[in-house]
């Protein structure tokens, strides 16, 4: 039987990366052009399975065999690390200091504790190019570096589709356009500061201004006159307009109108109302603090610039103003005058302050199903069970409002 790739989550890291890991393994967090799962599949040429939270395993199965390569899902993979992992023999593990990077084992290991206890011969990784996702703000902080690495991985020895002849282009050798992508007249692309990737069947409408590093993934749309700064990824199926600076959109989310979003992460199936804005810099230029669900308190980020962290299926009304370092949970529906609270719990109906209600699960699932249907996707029974679990797990947070 051939070797199987299984991406494992460390429980502490999963908790630290909330709210995005409520609804996915760590390896499904997009950073760069790809998710870690997609990146490891490219690097190792193996279909990934997952070792994650039990309530996610039906949607993200492990698929073990008698020769399993367990790889840390939080690592942003690269060729040097992939080679070190691929050379592991059975019953060897790769470490970076105290961090477990990979284990090769014939056993079906059912959780992270079993991986830690596996009596495998230790091999230390000698590379200095290790990036691990440890906090939600790492997603946008590492994004420019990850875009550069992914461009090298995806586009090496391939030929780009032709560049537009009726736009303004600089750094043409750093631009890669996939088959089926459409670029309207009057688009400005500046790749002198970093590469630009335009995915299959993506569309850039008239008058957009783009500065790399930037990735527009498959079937996404950049609306007319959008202003996109470097370090930005727009994931598959998204529609984005307005001004965007160093933002990661996971997939199938909409920011279709004017408004500024900077140093931010927007999950899947989100919708930002017209003229939504987020602050990414405090007026006193102080370090930004962000609410940690794992620690139940505000924690320092070490960053001067940090904007909005919005989990899957969250929505906000028109003219919403998000303060610096705001966290919005899964399926929250945010509206109201003034700034919402800096932490809006999952399944909230309101601004997170007094008077905020619970978004009934049945109603939230109806909304999710309607939005997914617009992209030709169904909300499966297994996914409904995931959202039921998230609803139950976050109930105590809503009781504190």
N, C-alpha and C positions, 0 to 999 in steps of 0.2 A: 504493500500500500504506500502511496506517495506521501510526502511530508505535508502536513496541514499547518496553516498559519492561524494562530489564535491571538487576538489583541486583548490584553488584560488591563482592567482598571484597578488602580490602587484606591481602596475605600476613602482614605484621607484626601487624596487628590480629587476624587469625585465630589466630595463634599465641598472642597475649596472652590470648585468650578461651577457650583450652583449660581444662578438658576438654570444654566444651559444644560447641565447633566440631569436635571429632572426627567428629561424626555429623550435622552440619547446616551450611549457610551461616550467616553472621552474621545475615542477614535473617530467619532462622527462630527466633531467640532471642526468647522472649516477654518483654516488659517493658511493664507496663500491662495493658490488656485485650487488646491485639493484639500480633502480631509486627510487626517492621518491614515485612515483605512485605505483610501484610494492611493495614497503615496506609497504605503508599504506594499500594496498589490503591484504597483509599477516597479518598485525596486526589487522585490523578491519573486515576482511572477507567480504569486500564490494567491488564491481566493481567500479573503479573510473570514474567520469566525470571531466570536466575541465572548469574553469572560467578563461579565458586568453585573449590575444589580439584578437580583432574581426576578423582579417584576418586569424587567426589560428583555429577559432571555427568550421569550416566545417570539418577539419581533426581531431580536438580534441573537440568533442561536450560535452555539460554540462550534459544533461539527468537529468533534475530536476524532483522532484515529490512533494507530499504534506508533506514530512518529509525529509528534506535535512540537511546533516551534512557537512558544509563547513569547510575545513581544509587548513591551510596555506601550500602552495606547497613547500616552501623553507625549511621547517623543516625536519631534518633527524630524522624520527620517531623512537621511542623505546617503550617497553612494558608499562613503567610507564606513559608516556605521552598518549599512546593509551587508557589506562584505564581511565585516567582523561577525555579524549575526549568522550569516549563511554558512560560515565556516565552523560554527559550533558543532561538536560531536554530540551523540546521545549522552544524556546525563551530564551535560556541561551547562553552566550559566554565565552570562556576561554581566559584569557589574561596572558601574562608574562610581567609585567610592562606595557609599552605602546604598546607592540606588540600583535596584534590580532592573536591568534593561531587557534581558531575554533569558529564556530557559528552553533547552531542547530535551524533551522527555517522552518516553513511550506511554506514560500514564495519562489517564483522563483526570486532570486536576480540576476540582470543582469550585475553588475560590482562591483568593489572593493569599490567604493564610497557608493553604496547601502548597502554593508556589514558593513561598518564603521558606517553608520547612523542607522542601525538596533537597535531598542530600546529593547535590550535583557538584562536580568539580568547578571551582571558581576561576573565571578568566576576567582580568581587568581590562576595560576598554581604554585605549591610549589616546584616543582622539580628543581634541580641544574644541570641537565644533558642535557640542551637544546643546540642543534647545529643547526644553521640556515645558509644556503648559502647566503652570502651577496656580495661576489666578485668572479670573475672567479678563482682566485688562491685558494679560499677556497676549491675548488673541489679536488685538489690534497693534500692540507694541512689537510683536514679532512678524507682523504681516508682510512688511516690505521685504524683509530677509527671505521669508518663505516664498513670496512671489518669484524672487530671483532664482531660488533653488528649483522651484517647480518649472520655470521656463526652461532651465537647462535640462531638466529631466524629460519634459514633454516634447520639446521642440528641437532637440539636438538631431542633426542629420535629416531634418524634414524641411520642406519648402513651404513658405507662407503663401497663402492666396495673395493676389495682387493688392498693393496699396491703392487707396483712392487717388485719382488724378485731379480731383476738383476740391481738395482740401489743403491744409497747411501741415506738413509733416517734418519733424526733426528727429534724428536718431533712427532712421528707417531700419537699420540692421538689428535694432532692439525691439522691433514690432513683429508680432506673429498673429496672422489672421487665419482662423480655421475656415473650412469649407462651409458655404452657405451664409456666412456673416454678411450683413448689409450695412454699409456706411454711407450716409446721406451727404449731399454737398455741404460745404462750409464747415466741416469738422476740423478742429485743430488737435493734433496729437504730438506731444513733446515727450520723446523717450530718451532724452539726453541725460536725465537724472535717474532713470530706471526703466526696465522693460515694460512693454504694454502687450497684453494678451487678449485677443478677441475670440471668444469661443464659437463653436459650431452654431449656426442659425441665430446668433445674437444680432441685435440691431442697434445702431447708433443713429439717432435722428439728427436733423439739421441743427447746425450751430453749436454743437457740444464742444467744450474745452476740456482736454484731458492731459494730465501730467502723470508720468509713470513714477514709481512702479504701480501698475494698475492691471486688474484682471476683470474682464466682463465674461462671465461663464455662459454656457450654452443656453440658448432660448431666452436670454435676458434682454431687456430693452432699456436703453438710456434715452430719456425723454428730451424733447427739444430744448436747447440752450443750457443743458446741465453743465455745471462747473465741478470737475472732479480733480482733486488733489491726490498726491502720491500716497502709497501705502493703503490703497483702497481695493477691496474685492467685492464684486457684485455677483453673488452666487447664482446658480441655475434658476431660471424661471422668474427672476425678480424684475420689477419695473421701478426705475429710480430717476428722479429729477431734482432740480434745485442745486444747492451747494453741499458738497460732501468732501470731507477731509479725513483720511486715515480711518476708514470705517470698513467693517466686515459684515456683509449681509450673507447669511447662511444659504437660504434658498427660498424661492416662491413668496417673497415679501415685497410689499409695495411702499415706496415713498415717491408717489407720482407727481408731486407738486413742489412749488418753491418752499424754501425753508432750509436752515442750516443744521447739519448733523456732523459732529467732529469727534474723533478719538472714541469711537463707539463700536458696539457689537449689536446687531439686530438678528434675532433668531429666524426660524422658519415660520411662514404663514402669518407674518405680522403685517399690520396696515397702519401707516402714519398719516393722519389727516392733513389736509392742505395747510401749509404755512406752519407746520410743526417745527420747532426749533429746540436745540439743546445747547446749554452752556458747556463748554469744555475747559474753561479757565476761570478760577475764582477772581473776584475783583481785587483781592489783596495779594494775588499771585502765590498764595500758600499751597502747600501740598494737599491734594485731593484725598478725602477719605470716602470709602465705599462701604455699604452695608454688607456684612458677611452673614449668610444664612447659617453657615457652619458654626460660627462663633457667636451669633446672635448679638452683634455689636458692629459699630463702625470701625473699620480697620484702615490704616494708612496704606496708600498705594505706592508711595515713593515717586509719584508723578505730579507734574504741574498741570498737564493736560489730560483730562479724563472726562468723557461725556456720558452717554446713555448706554446702559446694559439692559437689553430687552429680550425676554425669553419668548419661546415659541407661542404662536397664536395670540400674542398680546396685540391690543389695538389702542389707538388714542384719537380723540376728536380733533376737529380743526382748531388751529391756533393754539395748540398745546405747547406750553413752555416747560421744558425739563431742566432742572437745576444741575449743576456740576456733579458728576458721579452718581446719577440716579439709577437705581435698580428696579426693574419692572418684572414681575413674575409671570408664570405661564398663564395664558388665557385671561390676563387682566384686561379690563375695559376701562381706560383712563379718560376722564373728562372733568371739566369744572374750571372755574375761574382761578387765576393765579397759578403758582407752581404746585404740582403734586408733591407729596412727601418724597423724600429721597429713597424710600423703600416702599413699593406698592406690592403687597403679597400676591401670590398666585390666586387666580379666580376672584379678584376684587372687582367691584363695580363702583367706580368713583375715583377719587384722587389719592386714596390711601390714608386720608385724614378722618376726623370724626364725621360720622354720617355715611361713610363708605359701607356698602352692602356686599354680601357674598353673591358672586355671579353663579347662579344655579347651574349645576353640572349638566343637566339635560339641555338647558338653553345654550351653554357654552359649546357643547358637542354639536348641536344643530348649526350654530354659526360656523364652527370648524368644518363641518361636512359641506356646507354651502360654498365656503371659500375654496375648499379642495376640489369640489366639482367643477369650478370655473377653470381649473388647470387639468381637468380630466382625471382626477384621482379620487379614490374612495377612502372614507374613514372606516377602517376595518374593525371588527370586533376586538381583535388583539390590541389595536391602538386605543380603543375606547377603554379597555381595561387598564392600560397604562395611565390614561388621564384620570381614571377613577382613583388609582393609587396616588397620583400626585395630588389630587384634590384632598384625599384623606390625610396625606402626610403634611400638608401645609395648613390644615384647619386651625391649628393652634396659633399660627401667625395672624390669621384673620380675626381671631377672638381678641387680640390685643389692640385692635383699632378702636 
